[in-house]
Amino acid sequence: MQQRKIPATVISGFLGAGKTSLIRHLLATASERRIALVINEFGDLGIDEELLRGCGLEGCEAGDIVELANGCICCTVADDFVPTMQTLLAREPAIEHIVIETSGLALPKPLVAAFNWPEIRNRVTVDGVVAVVDGPALKAGRFADDPAALAAQRAADPSLDHDNPIEEVFEDQLYCADLVILNKVDRLDAAARAQLRAHLAPRLRAGVKLVTAEHARVSAAVLLGLGAAAEADLAARPSHHDGLDGEHDHDDFDSFVVDLGPIDAPETLEQRLIGAIEAHDILRVKGFVHVPGKRRRHVLQGVGPRIERYYDRDWRAGEVRESRLVVIGRAPLDRAAIETALRG
């Protein structure tokens, strides 16, 4: 009798789209299913892993989460991903589903192709690829060049290279998806929602569903059980990097960590961040802040000029209370200037 393959769900989406929030809600609605999480981040701090560990839900325990740091998962398949999958598949009791959160800068297709590697192809299948889209960011045009300005530049000098790495990553994530979630629609009016649906429709493959969500609240019943077997359907999932056998680099992006020390007034730090984001090509800011006198850890996340702050959990006994933020943006980032702006 052929062994049933363990289903895996790949969750992609650009920086700050809401992937981690989606996973937290998935775990809350997964009906005690044994789920293993593989988290991959661009940058030197495991922010998403820490946010999941602090969520207090079953499935967020240390043994259920594996972090792949120091590299984009789609670029380190042999070194990191395949050994991690082998370890998960050997676990007892057996896991029932694997959820993989890719970096916001990862291309999903090379990762899906890795499920055809001999070491894992008979044990696991890609149940579905989910792409999370930041609705307000898409409306603001942050994933595409200004068409009019681009046409004018090309008319003036056709030799200019107008490749937009952000747009290519965004479109590759859509082209590979089996389900697309238009997130943060609570920040959009009805006209904007309709406009974005019309914008996304021609970028989706036939049969791919588009659903809307507030705060990435999409239940496990919708996300799991798509039955796509995506690893067997690669030819139908186009990519801007197909001619390069999926190879790409991230030289267009930069990241670094800022250590800030205790922060007495998080609202002041927020204003400094907004100023730095406006002055520099910063795409994403996320991290944890130590507010003296507060027993809980303060979370700070920024997507473009939008900053979100909240307390998530108590600092643990013996845990070093520190303020550290990872800054991600278009290269080259002026690290010295940004650090000076954040420190005031």
N, C-alpha and C positions, 0 to 999 in steps of 0.2 A: 504494500500500500504506500502511495506517495505521501511523503510528509507534507503537512500543510505549511505553507510559507507564512512567516510572521509579517503582517502589514506594517509599512512605515509611511508616515506623512511628512512631507517636506514643506516647511513654511518659509516662504521668501517674502521680500518686501523691502523697500528702500529704507534708509536710516530714519528711525522715528515713526514708522508707519503704524506701529502698534502690535508687533509680533509677540513680544513678551506678555502683553496684556491679553492677547488672544490665547496664549498657552495657559495662563492662569485661569481664564474662564473655562477653557477646555477641561482642565483638571477638575474644576468644580462641578462639571456636568458629565463626567466620564463614568459614573455609576460603578465605582470601585474597580474599574478595569486596571490591570497591572501595566502601567505605561512607563517606559524609560525615555528620558529626555537627553538629547544631544544638543548642546548650545555652542554656537560658534560666533565669535565677535571680532570686529575689526578694531584694534586698539589694544592697549596693554592692561586694561582693568576689566575684570569679569563682572561688569555691572548687571547684565541680564541674569547671569547665574545667581548672583547675590539677591536680586529682586525676587527670583523664584524661591530661593531658600528661605526668604523672609515672609513668604505668603501664608504660611500656616496650614496649607492644604496637604492632604494625603497625596503622595507622589512627588512632593518637593523635598523629601529627605535626601541626605547626602548620597546614599547608595543609588538613588534613582536619577541623578543628574550627572552627566559627563560634560566637561567643558573642553572644547578644542580652541586653544588660544594661539597667539603668535602666528597667525596665517589665515587666509581665506580658505574655507573648507573645500571649495571647488578647485583649489590649487595644490592641496596637500592630501589628496586622496590616498595615495600609497603609504605615506608616512604616518598619517593620523587617522583618517576615517575608517579604512578597512580594518586595521587592528582594533579600533574601538568597537566596530560592529561585531567582530569575532568575540570580543570579551562579553558584549551584551548578550549575544546568542548563546553563550555558555552558561548564563546565569541560571540558578535554581532558587526558587521556583521560576519556571520559564515566564518571560515577559509576554504580554499579549499584544502590545502595540509599541512602536517606536516613533517618537516625534522629534524631528530635527529642525531646529531653528537656525537658519543660515545667517551669516553676516549680511547687513544691509547692502553691502557692495558685492555680494556673491552672485555668480551666474548659476542658476539651478540646473541647467542641462548637463554640464560635466559631472555634477554630483549624481544626478539620476543615472547617467551612463555607468557610474561606478558600481551600481547594483548588478551589473552584468559581470563583474569580476568573479573568477572561478571560486574564490574563497567564500563568497556569500550568496551567489545567484540562486542556489538551490534552497536557501534557507529563508530569504526575505524578499518581499516585493514592494514596490512603491505604490501604495494604495491611492495616493493622490498628491499633487503639487498644489499648494495654496499660496496665492499671492495677495498680500495685504497692501492696499493703496491708501495713502494719506490724502483724503479728499480735499481739505483746505490747501495743502501744498500743491496738489495737482491743479486746482483752480487758480492758484497764484502763478502758475507757469514755471515752477521750479524744476521740472524734469525736461524741459524743452527750450530750444532757442526761440527767440522772437522771429517768426517766419518772415515778416516784412524786412526786418533789419538784416536777416541772413541773406535774403534775396538781393538786397542792395549791395551787400559786401561781395557776394559772388559775381554780380554784374560788374562791379568795379575791378575785381581781381579774381578771375576764376581759379587761379592757382592756389588760393588760400585754403588751408586745411581747416574745415569747420566741424570736425568730429566733436561730438558732445558725449563724453564718457558717462555722464549721469543719465542722459536720455537712452543710451545703449543698454546700460544695466537695467533701467526701468522697463524698457520694452522687452528685453530678454526674459525678465521675470514674468511678464504678461504672456509672452509667446509660449512659455513652457507650462503655464498653469492649467489645472483642471477645474479650479474654483477660484474666483476673484472676489475679494471682500473690499468694497468701497467703505473705508472706515471714517469715523469722526463726522458722520453726516449730521449730527446734532449741531454742528457749526456751519451748516449750509442751509440755505433756503431751498424751496421746492424747485425754483428755476435753475439754481446752480446744480442741484442733484441731477436734474434732467440733462443739463448741458454736459456734465461729466459722464453720464451713462452713454450719451451719444459720442463723446470723445473716445471712450474706452472700447465701444462695441467693435469697430473695425480692427482692433488690435487683439481680439480674442479669437481663438480657434473655434471652428464649428462645434456646437454642443457645450461649450464652456459656459457655466452659469456665473452670473454676477449678482451678489447679494450685498445689501447695505448693512452697516452696523454702527452703533454708538458705543464708544469705549471698547471696541473689539469684542462685544458680547455676541459671540456665535457659539452655539452649543456643540458638544461633541457629536451629537446625532447628525449634525450637518457636516462637520469636518471629517469625521471618520466613516469608513465604509464606502468610499467612492469607487473602489474596485477598478482603478484605472490601469494598473500594471504598466505604469509609465515607462519603465525601463525597456519594455518591448515595443514602444511606440515613439522612439526618438526621432525617426524620420519626419514625423508629423509635427514636430516641435522646433520651428526655425529659430536660429540665433544669429546675431550679428557676427559671431565668432566661429561660425561653422567652417569657413575656409581656413581657419587657423587650428582646426581640430580642438576647438574649445579653449585654446590657450589665450591668456590675457594677463595683463599685469595691473597693478594698482598704483602705478607711478603718478597718476593724476590726482591721487588722494594722499592726505597726510594726517597723522594723528599724534598726539602727545598727551601726557598727564600733567596736571597742575596740582601741586600740593599747596593748600592755602592756610592751614592751621585753623584754630577755632574761629567761628563766624558768629559774632554777637547779633548781627542784623541780617538775616537771609534776604529780606526785601531789598536791602542796599546792594547785596551781591547780585540779585536778579537784575537790577538796573544797570550795573556794570556789565553784566553778561549781554544784555540787549545792546548796549553801546558797542561792545566788542564784536558782536555778530553783525551789526550794521556796518562796522568799519572794515571788517575782514571777511574773507570768503568761507565762513564757518557754516557747516551743514548741520552739525549735531553736537550737543553738549549733554553729558550725563554723568552722574556721580552721587556721592554721599557727602553730607555736611555735618560737622559736629557743632551744635549750638549749645554753648555752655549753659548749664542750669536745666537742660531738657534731658529727660531720661531716654528719649527715643531718637533714633537715627533719622536725619532729614534727607529726603530724596530730592534731587534736582534733575530735571530733564528739560532739554530745549530742542525744538525743531524749528530751524529758522528763527524768527523773532518771538515765537511762542514759547513761554517758559511755564513749566508745571512744577509745583513744589508741594510736598506733603511729608508727614512723619509716617514711617512704615512699621518699625518694630523697635523694641527696647534694645539698647546696646547690651551685648552679652558680657557676663562677668569675665574680666581679663582681656576683653577685646580692646584694641587700641582705638581710641576715639580720634578720628582724623577727618579732615575735609580734603577730598581728592576728586577731581573732575577730569574726564577724558574729553578732549576737544578733537573733533573730526571735521575736515574740510578739504577744499580744493588746494592742491599743492602749488607753490610752496606757501605754507602758513608762516606768518611772522610770529614765531613763538615768543620772542622777547617782548614784543609790543603787546601781544594778547595777555601774557602773564602780568605785565605791568598794569594793564587796564583792569584786570580782575582783582588785583591786590589794592588798587586805588592809590 
